[in-house]
Amino acid sequence: MLANICVEAHLRDLIEQGFEVLVVKDATAAPRHPELGDDYKAALINFGYIANAVLSTDEVVAAMA
C-alpha cells in the first residue's frame, strides 16, 4: 500500500464514524508515477474533498499555541 492511500482510507473511515478530521499535509507522502504523474498532488485534492481541514505542520503547531 501507499502512504497516501492508507491515510485516505483511515480518513474516510473516521469521517463515516462522525469524527472531524484534520490532515497534516506535510506529514505523509505519495509516489510519483512516471506515466500517471504526481500522486501527492492528487492525494491533497482528495484530502481536501474529504477532510474537515488540510493544514501544514507549522499551521497545526501555531493553532495549538
Secondary structure, 3 states (H helix, E strand, C coil): CCHHHHHHHHHHHHHHCCCCCEEEHHHCCCCEECCCEEHHHHHHHHHHHHCCEEECHHHHHHHHC
